[in-house]
Amino acid sequence: MTDKTVLVVEDNVSNFVLIARMLGFLGIHCEWKTSGYEVVEYADTLPKLDLILMDIRLPYEDGYGALKKIRQSERLKNIPVIAVTAEASLEQMEKARKAGFDGFLGKPLDPDKFPDQIQRILNGESVWEMNY
């Protein structure tokens, strides 16, 4: 896992710090963007990208808007994008699935489950879990 890079799109600093710590524990390099706005432009500057963890509720442009742009980008369109949201419900999960997300993790993230969830996602598995 140590050669992996994950972009975390999250506007809440403490949520980001928690995710970064858990990814760091797995030896995964982590980048951070606080909004869906210009996420494609930012991701294009990264030498390598294996996964995007996308909060849904973001300032300026939400996760759905950012996902559309990612899917239109030649370089990024095949990178898995996982919805990470506090609005964890079957409706939200279905909406994320229809929008084209590759998986769904409900907040609060479970520190006991998260490392396994990330490893499964990076191994190409589809993970749709509400975490409660």
N, C-alpha and C positions, 0 to 999 in steps of 0.2 A: 504493500500500500504506500510505501514511502515515496514513490515517484508520482503520486497523484496530486492534482491541483483542483481545489473546489472553490467556486465563487459563491459567496454567501451574500444574498441581496436582502438586507434586513435593516430597518430604520431604528430599532430599539438596541441601544448600546449593550445593555446587560444581556439581552438575548444573543447578540452577536458574540460577546465574550464567552458565554456558556458554550455555544456551538464551536467557536474557535478552540477552546480548551479541549473539548471532546474530540475534535478532529486532530488536534495536536497530539493527543494521547495515542491516536492511531498512526501518528507520523505523517499525517496528510497536510500538505501546504494549503493555506487558506488565504483567499483574497476577499475584500469587503467593499460593497457598494451600498449606500443607504437608500437608494431609490431605483425604481425601474427605469427612470429617465436616463437616457444615454448608456444603458447597460451594454448594448451591443458594441458601441464605440469603445467602452472600457474593456470589455472582454476581448476585443480585437487586439488590444495592446499586450495581452498575456501570451507568453511564448507557448503555453500549454494549458489546456483546460479539459477536465474529465467529467465535471458535474457542476450543475448550478442548483443551489438551494434557494428557492424564491419565496419570500414572504408575499402574501396576497395583498394585504393592506399596506400600501406604501404611499408616501407623499409624491405629488406631481404626476406619477404614472404608476398604476397598480400592477400587480403581478401578471394579470391577464394581458394588459397592453404590452408589457415587456416581453411576454412569451411570444406574442404575435410577431414582434420584430426579430426575436431570436430565430424563429422558424423561417423567416424570410432571408436570413443571413446565410450565404453559401458556406461560410466557415463554421458557423455555430449550429446549423439546423439539426445535426445529428447528435448533439450533446444532450444527455438526459437532463431534464429540468423537473425538479421535484417541488411541488407546492408545499410550503410550510406555513401553517396558519393556526391562529387561536380560534378561528371559526370552524372548529372541527365538528361537522355534522354530515350525515349521509347526503344531504342536499349539496353541501359545499364540495364533498368528495366527487359527486356525480358531475357537478358543474366543472370541476378541475379536469376530470376525465374527458368530458366533451370538448373542453377548450384545447386539449392536446398535451396536458402535463403527463409526464412519464411515471409519476408516483405522487403520494400524498402523505405527509407526516403532520399530525395534529400537535398543537402546543397545549400544555407545556410538554416539551420533549422529555422523554424518559431517559435519564443518564444510563440506566441499566440496559435499555434496549437500543439506544441510539448507535453505539459502535457497530452492533450487529446489523442494524438497518442499513447503515452506510456501506458496510462491506458487501451486503447482499446487492444493494443498488449498483455499486461499482463492479460487481461481478455480472451485471446485466439482468438481475432479477427485478421484477416489477413489485414495488412495495407500496401498498395502500393501507395505512394504519392510522387510527385516530388517537392512539396512545392513552386511552382511559378505560 
